[in-house]
Amino acid sequence: MKPSRWGTIGNPRMTRRAVLRAGLTAAAGAAMGPFVITPARAQSFNWQRFKGKEIFLIFFKNPWDEEIVKYIPEFEELTGIKVKYEILPEIQARQKLTVELTAGSGGLDAFLSSLHVEKRRFWRAGWYEPLNRYLEDKSLTAPDYDWNDFTATAKAAVTQPDKTVSAIPSLVDPDILYYRKDIFQEKGLKPPKTLEEMESLAQKLHNPPTMYGFVARGLKNANASPFAYIVFAMGAEYLTPDRKSALNTAAWVKGIEYYSGMLRRYAPPGVVNFNWYECSAAFMQGQVAMYYDGVNFAMQFEDKEKSKVAGKVGYTLLPAGPGGLHTCMFTSGMSISAQSRNKEAAWFFVQWATNKRNCVRLLLAGVGGGRASTWSHPDVKAKSRMPADWYTAFLESLKVGRNGLPEIVDVTQYRDIIGLAIQKAIEGGKPADLMAQAHKEFQAMLDQTEK
């Protein structure tokens, strides 16, 4: 795919108004999609209907969760519902979710679900409460909620093969490239447009121990998410048309060679143990020239109290590879446990957390969700804390984004399989041999779990 007719990514002459106008056109055009609600709503909704109820939630430590919990007292005042919650690191949160839902105690009411990991597994297990009836019930959903405002891509990410809606999109997170625009400008360099250019720039800018040319996740399992972009950029796929492993191709070998080579040659020492936190920390400390990860991590880079690179970061679309121009998208959403004893009260929280007002709040803070209308909101145009090129990169990425991980039951096991291969390749293992083994293990897993 070619760059948008709206202009070159990161063009300093492009105003925020132009960016947002372009974004509204793109997002609004995609707003219709699975499960469209058409009936008009009567004014019979009452936020105080479940006053006195108490609900328990599990959140992940990510930008959306950490921002939305700031406003929970407003929800409690609005509804009279008491909210108790835990906010845990990603791996711990997933473990706790599995324990709670496997136990079936009914003590968990709602949770943030990483659809790119849990979608098919939780659906098969019967752990998601289908949200269709709540969205359709005018006594349970506020008249201004507007499910049809969510983009088609966001709705597709939360909709199952049987057309049930398992979550409301909260965080839509395409990968983009972060780079030190001050250093690039000083040296007369431009952001990379191809994988080859990104590697060449990493080599030029690599000057350890003061500056490392590139960083991305190296830790097993966590590295599978950013590596997904390389998979598509190389022209590879996860599955064949008959849903068998497609990891036994030359494109996969080239992909792991490229990704592991970039980390081995140009990343900080110990990168095999880097998750997103360590990568972000190194970039924020001014130690790295280029880093790519989810667009919603960028808000911390512009925090002048915590970041040494605030005001010095450029944001752009990821470079193209032999397989074309792609990025990977990862969608999280608020779900209700099918075991909850307070499903309707939990639904009140889910719809409040993902309403238009809160989506605008989050976008102002630099956290993008799935609603089309937020991009044209007057406050977003006038008050955003993020630079214009962040918006441009976000919107351009939405247009070329693909689901970042295979839609299978055991995504975690796939991430372990490919993640270990990446880690061993960084440490010097032979990519062809590592991919042959990964292909064998992935196919065995599919044979067992996808029956």
Secondary structure, DSSP 8 states (H G I E B T S, - for coil): ----TT--TT-TT--HHHHHHHHHHHHHHT---SS---S---S---TTTTTT-EEEEEEESSHHHHHHGGGHHHHHHHH--EEEEEEE-HHHHHHHHHHHHHHT-S---EEEEEHHHHHHHHHHHT-B---HHHHH-TTTS-TT--GGGB-HHHHHHHB-TTS-B--EEEEEEEEEEEEEHHHHHHTT----SBHHHHHHHHHHH-BTTTBBS-B---STTTTHHHHHHHHHHTT--SB-TTS-B---SHHHHHHHHHHHHHHHHHS-TTGGG--HHHHHHHHHTT-BSEEEEEGGGGGGGG-TTT-TTTT-EEEE---BBTTBS-EEEEEEEEEEBTT-S-HHHHHHHHHHHTSHHHHHHHHHTT---SBSGGGG-HHHHHH-SS-HHHHHHHHHHHHHEEESS--SS-HHHHHHHHHHHHHHHHTT--HHHHHHHHHHHHHHHHHHH--
